[in-house]
Structures are given as C-alpha cells and as structure tokens.
Amino acid sequence: MSNTPESQDPEDLRFTRLRLGHHTSQLRPGERVPFGHVLFAAATAGCAPADVVSRLTALGYSDVELPGVPLPSTVAREDALLLKADTYNLSWMGLDEPVSLRNLVAAAGERGLGPAEAARRLTALGYTVPAGRPLPETPDSRDIMLIRTDPRGSAEFLDWDAEASLRHVFRVARELRCDPHTVATRLLALGIRLPYTPEPDDALILAHPGAALGHVVTVARETGRTPEDIVARLAELGADRPSTVPDSLDADDLRLISENLDGRRPWLKVNTVVGVQLRHILRAALATGRTPADIAARLAELGHWLHENAKLPQVADPEDIRLLETVDRSFLDGVHLEHVLRSASLTGRSPADVAARLTALGYRLPDEVDYPEVCGAVRG
Amino acid sequence: MSYVQHARNFHGLPVLTVPPYTPATLLADAASVAWRLQSGPYPTDEDPDVCWERFTGTVELEKVRALVLGYGMDSVTRLTDLSSRLTGLEAVFLGDIEDEEEMISSIEQSDLTPLLEAFPGLRELVVRGGAGLEFPVAGHPGLRALRIESGGLPPQVAENVAAADLPSLERLELWLGDDWYGGGTTVEQLAPLLAGERKPALRHLGLQNSPIQDELAAAVAAAPVVPRLTSLSLSMGTLSDQGAEALLHGQPLTHLAELDLSHHFLSEEMMLRIWTALEPAGVRVNLIGKQERDEEEWEDDDEEDGADGRYIAVAE
C-alpha cells in the first residue's frame, strides 16, 4: 500500500478517519490536520500523540496543527473530546483562536466537568482560554442553554464579557423550568454581565412570573420588606408587577385576591379586558359574609374591576355561583344556545331558567330561541 | 382552542416535561409524574438521544408509570429497547406534539405491534398522528384505554382496531380524520366494533373527527355495542341534522350517562330536540361548538371532494 493521503489501508484509516457516534473526523489531502484529530486519534489508537503526528506525516499530511506546548505523552479519550467544537457535525476547536465560552461550556457539560476544570485541561493542552475570568468549579450541563440567546439558524451564544438582558434571563428560566435567580447567579459565575446585581431575595421575588399583588404582599411578609420595596425591586428587574399597591391591606384582602379564597397562590390574575369574574365576587362574598357590592368595591381598589355590563346581585346566592361556574363566556361574549344548554345540563336547571338568570346577571344572549322549561335529570 | 395540545395530565398523573440538559435527579420522584420527553426543532437544541440517555440513566425506570414522548422522540424502539427496565410502565403517549411544533398530519408513527408485545402491563395508550401507523389485530390483553388522535387515520388502522382482541378495553377513542390527510375509514370497516365483538369491557366509545359523522351516527343508532356503553362521543366531526335525526329515531340512548356531540353542524331546532329528548332521561348531552356550514364552499361544491362546506375539527 502506498502511504499517500488517499490511502485506504485499514491501518492508515485508523489515523485518518475517526468515527464518533454518527459522525466522522475525516482528513482531506492538502488540508491542515486539526490538533483535536491528532489527540482523538491517539486516544482511539492508544498511542502517543507524537506517534500520530509521525504517522500522519509519513502518510503525506505534512501540515499538522500543533500547540505551543509539548505534546502530552498520552491522552485520555475524554480529554481529547474536550477539543470537539459545539457544532452539529464533528469538528475541532482551532488552536489559533481563543476558546469560545460556547465551546468551553459545551465541552464541560458533555464531559461532566466544571467549566473551570475544563478550562485548565484545555490550557494544559495548549489552548487559549481567556484569562482572568471567574469560572465555576461545579459542573452544570445546563450552562450551554444559559448562554444561548437565539436558537434559530446557526444559533447565537453569549461569549466572554457579554451582557445578558433581563429578557434573556427570564426566557432561559422558563425554558429550563428553574427560577430566574438561579439563572442569573450562574451567568455571573460564567463571567456574563447582568444589568443588575442579583440579591438573595430575588429567588423569592422572581419565583412566580407575572407577579400579582398577593405575591408581592406575601413575599414582603416573608422577607421583612415592604410591598413597595418588593414592587420597586420587580421594576428594577424589569419583571411584571402589580399596577396597584394599596397603602394598607384589610384582613380579608389576601383572601379576596386569591383564586381559592384562602390567601395563598394561585393569585387572581388582573384581566384588563373583561375584568374579574362575577363568580369570584359572589364566592368571596359568601366566604367573608360581606355583600357582593362591598367585595366588588374592594377588589376594584386592589386592581380587579368588574365589567360594566355585569349586574351585581345584592346577595350572593350559591345557585348563581354554581351556574356561573359552568359559563366560560365573558360579559363581552355572546352566550349562545349551545352555552345555555350546557349550563342547564351541568346545573340541572331548565334552559329557560338558565337564560333568564344569565340575562339578569348581565350576560348577552343574542339567539332568538324559545328556551325550554324542561330540566335535565338530577344526577348523583 | 385547539384540540391538539400538550397533555397536562396523563394516566391520572401531572405531566412533567424534562427540561433540556437537566438531570432528572433535579426533578421529581419517578413514580409521581408522567414524564414528558421532547427535543426542540433547532440544531443547537439538545440531541434527543442525549436527552433520552440522560433521562434513562438517572431516573429509576422501574418506578416510571407513565411516559409522554413529544417532538423529536420517535418512539416505539426507544421504549421496547428498555422494556426490561420499564417494568412498571402502565401508560404511554406517543407523539404529544402541538400544531406549532408539527402539524398532526405530519407526525410519523410506526407499527405498534412491538410496543404492545413488549409491555403486557400497559393499561393506557394514546397515539397522536396517523402517518405510518399500524395496529395489530392481535390486540393486547390488558389495555384499558386507547385513543388515537389523527387528522387522517389510515383506514387499515381503524379496521384493525375494530377487529382487534382487546378484552380489557374500557375506553376507545378514534379520531378518524379526513381522506385528504390519509383518512377514509368507512362504516363497514368498523363493523366488528359496532357489533360489540372482541371488546367485552367497552364502556366508552368515541368515533370522532369524521367527515362521515352522519353515517356513523346512523350506524351507531342501530349498533349492538351501544346498549353496553355508558358514554358515547360523535364529536369533532361533520354531524348535521341528518345524523342527529338518525340518533333520535334509532335505539334508545337513555341509558347513557353522556353523549358528546360537540363540534357539530346541527340547527338550533335539532339541538333543542336532542337536548329535550335525552337530558330529562339523565343523559348529559354536550352540544358545545356549533359550527356554521361554509356557504361559499357549499355552493361551489363540485361533488368530488364531498366537503359540502362542513369541516372536521382536526385535519391538517
């Protein structure tokens, strides 16, 4: 067999064509041999990197990329794979440019190493890892997601010294289903700058995006801070925050603004289009012994107004609540025959009764129908 | 609201999506959730194989009761390869993919025979997507719930499900879909199912999302399987007054607890007739989703596509 670059000798191919999973590192005649290929060939063949260089040179691959440090006498497969670039196909990091943060955290994550340790190993192999930057010792395979700013196309990643936006922090937290404070502190550990300084309370403050008044008040209590302070911090962090924070809170207020009327999450979401649901007001009135009008007035002060089309009954009737629980239409929607029949079915009331009561509560029923008086059977 | 959405609960468990690159050890107890695995559409999203290996390498697979496989997690082989470790697996959802990720008509499935053979303890199976799907007539002895969601279910699959031995099956839902997207199941192909054969435990039947919903309603009106059902769904299809009339004139349906006709083309008069005929007898009738015939399409109908301005809920 000739020792030409096109050699198909299996012994030669052990050094010129390297398989890794579904991908291949294939040397091409006339092209420079990447250092990563040399180390991976050495690790795969179980020989010294210098021997690989000699063999490749003998095969005609004279242009071999080599570091400015002595070659290691042996190399482990895991270390050789640190040199793999974070690309879809198998390619190797070049020695002639600094290791990007993307390649570093991808390599560290895939090998289960902390970024600091991966940087030390790459440096020892002759790569340039930008110096003077703090890097975490703890491994976290999620790092690569933390620095990805745009997944489209060939994707974009934050590099050394970059600044992450608040929007980025929140988006990553959502993708990884972790709290934004965890994302922020890890980004800082990776040397990424932030437009704010993370504080320990942030984990609590940012724990539930779309911060509601109830969240602000309970976090204030848990942290010993004022609600105004929490809102100010949310504003500083660019997070959603309630538009209304009353000077003082009544004893019932937290119950009123909690969906289950228990003073806990989930908190009532402010609906700026159709307002608070009438059934919530009636349930709150029953739960607190106050009148629906009183509840509606207080909720309005807390940022939850009732739609102007709603006709608030003077007394909260459990039958109304049961009926309204079957209605998923707002005061702006039309309640059609299909909805009336469904409510009648679920409540055991006649369609005529349902239609009349919904009309009395302010709903719009546009269909010209003679609603039947017959009731559905009572079900267990 | 789209009918094709990610499952939030499955097999009585909350669905927990494994976030990318996140070790499952940071998440929940293996038995407490239905695990959802997926990858993203971009080249720099986590490789589905890596995600799968990380999950199977860190979770106590013996404790896993329910798996939901989403985008990028082509499915059956992954599961069968690990059947010796997934010893507690009771429920599988194949292809939990939303429209924004991939249209239901493009979701590729495969032959379910190896899956059903490898998991004799399987109790619930949901499949989304009909392309490439095959279902064995041999059936499964323990399966209690089967739902196949499709914009166009291959007729052979429907025929095989109808003919399959599924002695424990209590709930069966088939979204039959449009001919244009690979559907085309006929009433005749469902004959063993409608006759009540080979599925003695069946209590809920859904023959849904069909462009021949009226024909199905007429068939159901006389089908021997109906008396043993407690609930029936003919929803999501092109049901018109014609099909509803057949239901009203067919065998009694008053033993049913629920009749789901949602997404329909019934007139208001017919809605009231159906409701007043069945509700007082104790049947909860769902008539939500009244549709209007596309008059332009109806007038332009060239009789070839047979669409006549009525469309099923899920097709493309």
Interface residues (C-beta under 8 A of the other chain):
Chain A: D86 Y88 G109 S141 R142 I144 M145 R148 P151 R152 S154 A155 E175 L176 R177 C178 H336 L337 E338 H339 L341 R342 A344 S345 L346 P351 D367 V369 P372 V374 C375 G376 A377 R379
Chain B: T17 P19 P20 Y21 T22 P23 G40 Y42 P43 T44 D45 R54 A257 E268 M271 L272 W275 T276 E279 P280 A281 G282 R284 V285 N286 L287 I288 G289 K290
